[in-house]
Amino acid sequence: MALTDPLGDMLTRIRNGQQAKKDSVMSPASKLRARVLDVLQREGYIRGYSEEALGAHPGLRIELKYFEGQPAIKHVARVSKPG
């Protein structure tokens, strides 16, 4: 199944993972997603990310970050919608 909004999908995975207090989440890999994760890491919103296999396809393991048990990202939303 093709994703119509791959960046929105990754942001939703991050948001859902933090609400569930997970240490990390997986997302399919792409150059765009990796560049966005570079910015999130540089700005201190995630601990980091690494490339890992997601089944038969490349994936990204995103290490989530918390401060005193609270998610580092309080709110995330797309400013520009696809299409």
C-alpha distance (Angstrom), angle and dihedral (degrees) to the residues before:
residue distance angle dihedral
M1 . . .
A2 3.81 . .
L3 3.78 119.5 .
T4 3.79 116.1 -130.2
D5 3.82 92.5 -161.9
P6 3.83 110.9 29.4
L7 3.80 94.0 170.2
G8 3.81 91.9 49.7
D9 3.81 88.8 49.2
M10 3.82 91.4 54.5
L11 3.81 92.6 47.5
T12 3.82 90.0 50.1
R13 3.81 90.7 51.0
I14 3.82 89.8 51.7
R15 3.82 92.4 47.6
N16 3.82 93.3 47.0
G17 3.81 91.9 45.7
Q18 3.79 92.0 52.8
Q19 3.80 92.5 47.2
A20 3.83 87.7 53.2
K21 3.87 90.3 47.3
K22 3.82 92.2 -121.7
D23 3.81 120.5 166.3
S24 3.80 92.4 -138.4
V25 3.79 143.6 -1.5
M26 3.81 133.2 -153.8
S27 3.79 126.5 -128.0
P28 3.81 132.1 174.4
A29 3.82 110.9 -94.6
S30 3.79 126.4 -110.3
K31 3.79 135.4 150.3
L32 3.82 91.2 -113.0
R33 3.80 93.1 52.4
A34 3.81 91.3 47.0
R35 3.83 91.6 52.0
V36 3.82 91.5 49.8
L37 3.81 89.5 48.6
D38 3.83 89.2 50.8
V39 3.81 88.7 58.2
L40 3.83 93.4 44.7
Q41 3.80 90.0 50.9
R42 3.80 94.5 45.5
E43 3.82 90.7 50.0
G44 3.82 91.7 48.5
Y45 3.81 101.1 -111.2
I46 3.83 96.5 119.1
R47 3.81 131.5 28.3
G48 3.79 91.5 -130.3
Y49 3.77 145.0 -76.5
S50 3.78 138.9 -117.6
E51 3.78 136.8 -165.2
E52 3.81 114.7 -105.5
A53 3.77 136.4 159.3
L54 3.79 114.4 -89.3
G55 3.77 99.4 -163.3
A56 3.80 106.7 -60.4
H57 3.82 92.8 -20.4
P58 3.81 133.1 72.3
G59 3.78 115.0 -95.3
L60 3.78 142.0 -179.2
R61 3.80 123.1 -124.7
I62 3.80 106.4 -150.5
E63 3.81 115.5 -156.7
L64 3.80 107.5 -146.0
K65 3.79 122.9 -142.3
Y66 3.81 130.1 -141.2
F67 3.82 134.2 -174.2
E68 3.81 115.0 -151.0
G69 3.81 89.5 -21.4
Q70 3.82 94.0 -50.4
P71 3.83 122.9 111.7
A72 3.81 114.9 -100.2
I73 3.82 87.9 -135.7
K74 3.79 109.5 62.1
H75 3.81 96.8 174.8
V76 3.78 133.0 6.1
A77 3.80 126.7 -179.1
R78 3.78 137.5 157.1
V79 3.77 114.5 -106.6
S80 3.80 93.7 -165.4
K81 3.79 120.7 39.8
P82 3.81 123.4 -145.6
G83 3.78 118.1 -101.5
